[in-house]
Amino acid sequence: MVSIPWFTAVLLSAVLWWPGGWPSPMPPELAAIVVVLVSLPGGRCTVWLLLPVMLGVLQADRHMERRLPADMPARDYVIRGQICSFPVSGERATRFEFEVDTTDQPPGFPARIRLAWYESTAGLRAGEQWQLVVRLRAPRGLGSPGAFDAERAALFTDTGGRGYVRNSVLNRKQASGKLQCPTLILRRWVAERVLRSLGDHEAAGHMLAITVGARQRLQPEDWALLRRTGTVHLMAISGLHIGLVAGTALLLGRVLGGLLVYAGWCSRPRPIAVALSLTAATAYAALAGFALPTQRALLMLGVWSALRAARTGAPPWTIIGVALWAILLVDGLAVLSAGFWLSFVAVIALLTARLAAENTALSAGRLRQLVAAQWRVFVGLAPIGAMAFGQVALVAPLVNLLAVPLFGIVVMPLALLGTVLAASGGAALPLIWAADVTA
């Protein structure tokens, strides 16, 4: 049973990464029949193996149905909807994700598109409702080996079209409309208060990235430095960030539970600690917009909490396997994302480092264990990073040896505490201190 999640991930990857893609949509009825027929000789194990594969293929089919046809020439559309990302302003254009209100569009029209507005003076803000005249085409990209696969990224993010905003008198902001991404308005409100507290601080973009998941203020030179040092993962809210928040809340929950037990108000402090941990992690994931990496981390945390609460005594490998299978069941297209593989390989590398440290003589110091863990993570992630991003940061183990503890112990707690104070109208000195450390 433990090997089922890994076979599922390999099989689903083989199906979705097959050259030319999946040949044709598979109706749910036919997929169910296939699962039943194949499971007859294999028993329950085959059912558990094929269920995420079936759902992943069906999910890919649904995404393909909401994509503009590849052979259709670009044409103009009048659309209404909501800006569902923080607009990124460049030298020539402002780029953003747009959720379309498809009620007045033909069947199969994409619900999510990516747009560029050249020489825009509209002052776009996240969460605004707009009517736009756009020229759209199907997502496409270079087919060269090693180049960024734009079509696969569009399939993974369910982006059904790409284009740009045309100059037209019909382009106008609307006072109301169908809310496609309601949490983004709250995130924009928090981001504006964070920027108001930091002003023109050189690390303002970094603080926005790790608090509300808004990376539009990071400049190309910032990304270049992060790639050279192997610290890009610090600016993308994922398992590390969710784990830090959940771990801190778990410790606070244990203290709170102990006080309640001492006061005679409860007899079991563990459920209080776990509930506080899950609540804090969910709130932080919502603040980050429930991006796909945060969803995976939150689901993994939920699986771990459920198994701990059930007192199953499951070993770490089983917990990771169950979390992997649950993630593939919820989102089979996760295997198309490099972040999915980076996350699980990093967790596996850290787990092997921990198991190796437990078997090492007691004379092995903490520093030696940290160095060994960073080395294992680097060796595990280097091939994936080379294939996905075309480069490997050789100094990453040394930089992360200092950056990760500093980030987790100092920057993250100060940044989140300062964000809460800034959102409540108080003095955001911790946020400024975090920005100073980052700079």
KAVEN-V517508 format. One record per residue. N is the residue number from 0. RES is the residue in three letters. NEAR is the number of other ideal C-beta (glycine too) atoms within 8 Angstrom. Layout:
n:res:near
N:RES:NEAR
N:RES:NEAR
This chain:
n:res:near
0:MET:5
1:VAL:7
2:SER:7
3:ILE:12
4:PRO:12
5:TRP:9
6:PHE:9
7:THR:15
8:ALA:11
9:VAL:8
10:LEU:11
11:LEU:14
12:SER:9
13:ALA:8
14:VAL:11
15:LEU:14
16:TRP:7
17:TRP:8
18:PRO:3
19:GLY:4
20:GLY:5
21:TRP:11
22:PRO:4
23:SER:4
24:PRO:7
25:MET:11
26:PRO:6
27:PRO:7
28:GLU:6
29:LEU:8
30:ALA:12
31:ALA:9
32:ILE:8
33:VAL:11
34:VAL:12
35:VAL:8
36:LEU:7
37:VAL:10
38:SER:12
39:LEU:6
40:PRO:6
41:GLY:9
42:GLY:7
43:ARG:6
44:CYS:9
45:THR:11
46:VAL:11
47:TRP:11
48:LEU:12
49:LEU:13
50:LEU:10
51:PRO:12
52:VAL:13
53:MET:12
54:LEU:10
55:GLY:16
56:VAL:14
57:LEU:11
58:GLN:11
59:ALA:13
60:ASP:11
61:ARG:8
62:HIS:12
63:MET:9
64:GLU:8
65:ARG:12
66:ARG:13
67:LEU:10
68:PRO:6
69:ALA:6
70:ASP:3
71:MET:8
72:PRO:4
73:ALA:6
74:ARG:7
75:ASP:7
76:TYR:9
77:VAL:8
78:ILE:12
79:ARG:12
80:GLY:13
81:GLN:16
82:ILE:15
83:CYS:13
84:SER:8
85:PHE:10
86:PRO:12
87:VAL:8
88:SER:5
89:GLY:7
90:GLU:2
91:ARG:5
92:ALA:10
93:THR:11
94:ARG:10
95:PHE:15
96:GLU:11
97:PHE:15
98:GLU:11
99:VAL:13
100:ASP:13
101:THR:7
102:THR:5
103:ASP:5
104:GLN:9
105:PRO:4
106:PRO:3
107:GLY:5
108:PHE:10
109:PRO:12
110:ALA:9
111:ARG:14
112:ILE:15
113:ARG:13
114:LEU:14
115:ALA:10
116:TRP:13
117:TYR:8
118:GLU:6
119:SER:9
120:THR:4
121:ALA:7
122:GLY:4
123:LEU:11
124:ARG:8
125:ALA:15
126:GLY:10
127:GLU:9
128:GLN:10
129:TRP:14
130:GLN:9
131:LEU:12
132:VAL:10
133:VAL:13
134:ARG:10
135:LEU:12
136:ARG:12
137:ALA:11
138:PRO:14
139:ARG:7
140:GLY:10
141:LEU:6
142:GLY:4
143:SER:5
144:PRO:3
145:GLY:4
146:ALA:8
147:PHE:6
148:ASP:7
149:ALA:10
150:GLU:9
151:ARG:8
152:ALA:13
153:ALA:13
154:LEU:13
155:PHE:9
156:THR:7
157:ASP:10
158:THR:13
159:GLY:15
160:GLY:13
161:ARG:11
162:GLY:12
163:TYR:10
164:VAL:12
165:ARG:9
166:ASN:4
167:SER:6
168:VAL:3
169:LEU:8
170:ASN:12
171:ARG:6
172:LYS:7
173:GLN:9
174:ALA:4
175:SER:4
176:GLY:9
177:LYS:7
178:LEU:6
179:GLN:8
180:CYS:10
181:PRO:6
182:THR:9
183:LEU:14
184:ILE:9
185:LEU:9
186:ARG:15
187:ARG:12
188:TRP:9
189:VAL:14
190:ALA:14
191:GLU:8
192:ARG:11
193:VAL:18
194:LEU:10
195:ARG:8
196:SER:11
197:LEU:14
198:GLY:7
199:ASP:5
200:HIS:10
201:GLU:5
202:ALA:11
203:ALA:14
204:GLY:12
205:HIS:13
206:MET:16
207:LEU:15
208:ALA:14
209:ILE:12
210:THR:13
211:VAL:12
212:GLY:12
213:ALA:11
214:ARG:11
215:GLN:10
216:ARG:9
217:LEU:10
218:GLN:7
219:PRO:5
220:GLU:6
221:ASP:10
222:TRP:10
223:ALA:8
224:LEU:8
225:LEU:11
226:ARG:11
227:ARG:8
228:THR:11
229:GLY:12
230:THR:11
231:VAL:9
232:HIS:8
233:LEU:11
234:MET:11
235:ALA:10
236:ILE:13
237:SER:13
238:GLY:12
239:LEU:10
240:HIS:14
241:ILE:16
242:GLY:10
243:LEU:10
244:VAL:13
245:ALA:13
246:GLY:9
247:THR:10
248:ALA:13
249:LEU:12
250:LEU:9
251:LEU:10
252:GLY:15
253:ARG:11
254:VAL:8
255:LEU:12
256:GLY:15
257:GLY:9
258:LEU:8
259:LEU:11
260:VAL:11
261:TYR:6
262:ALA:6
263:GLY:4
264:TRP:5
265:CYS:8
266:SER:3
267:ARG:7
268:PRO:13
269:ARG:9
270:PRO:9
271:ILE:13
272:ALA:15
273:VAL:13
274:ALA:9
275:LEU:13
276:SER:15
277:LEU:12
278:THR:9
279:ALA:12
280:ALA:15
281:THR:9
282:ALA:8
283:TYR:14
284:ALA:14
285:ALA:9
286:LEU:12
287:ALA:13
288:GLY:12
289:PHE:8
290:ALA:9
291:LEU:9
292:PRO:12
293:THR:17
294:GLN:12
295:ARG:16
296:ALA:16
297:LEU:12
298:LEU:12
299:MET:12
300:LEU:14
301:GLY:9
302:VAL:12
303:TRP:10
304:SER:11
305:ALA:8
306:LEU:12
307:ARG:8
308:ALA:9
309:ALA:6
310:ARG:5
311:THR:5
312:GLY:4
313:ALA:7
314:PRO:6
315:PRO:7
316:TRP:8
317:THR:10
318:ILE:12
319:ILE:12
320:GLY:13
321:VAL:12
322:ALA:12
323:LEU:13
324:TRP:13
325:ALA:11
326:ILE:13
327:LEU:16
328:LEU:9
329:VAL:7
330:ASP:11
331:GLY:15
332:LEU:13
333:ALA:11
334:VAL:14
335:LEU:11
336:SER:10
337:ALA:9
338:GLY:11
339:PHE:12
340:TRP:10
341:LEU:13
342:SER:13
343:PHE:10
344:VAL:11
345:ALA:12
346:VAL:10
347:ILE:10
348:ALA:14
349:LEU:11
350:LEU:11
351:THR:9
352:ALA:13
353:ARG:9
354:LEU:9
355:ALA:9
356:ALA:11
357:GLU:6
358:ASN:5
359:THR:8
360:ALA:4
361:LEU:4
362:SER:4
363:ALA:8
364:GLY:6
365:ARG:5
366:LEU:6
367:ARG:8
368:GLN:12
369:LEU:9
370:VAL:10
371:ALA:11
372:ALA:13
373:GLN:12
374:TRP:9
375:ARG:12
376:VAL:14
377:PHE:11
378:VAL:8
379:GLY:12
380:LEU:12
381:ALA:9
382:PRO:7
383:ILE:12
384:GLY:12
385:ALA:10
386:MET:6
387:ALA:8
388:PHE:7
389:GLY:5
390:GLN:7
391:VAL:7
392:ALA:11
393:LEU:4
394:VAL:9
395:ALA:12
396:PRO:12
397:LEU:8
398:VAL:12
399:ASN:12
400:LEU:11
401:LEU:8
402:ALA:11
403:VAL:10
404:PRO:8
405:LEU:10
406:PHE:10
407:GLY:10
408:ILE:7
409:VAL:10
410:VAL:12
411:MET:14
412:PRO:10
413:LEU:13
414:ALA:15
415:LEU:11
416:LEU:10
417:GLY:17
418:THR:14
419:VAL:8
420:LEU:13
421:ALA:15
422:ALA:9
423:SER:6
424:GLY:4
425:GLY:6
426:ALA:4
427:ALA:14
428:LEU:8
429:PRO:12
430:LEU:18
431:ILE:12
432:TRP:10
433:ALA:15
434:ALA:15
435:ASP:8
436:VAL:10
437:THR:9
438:ALA:8
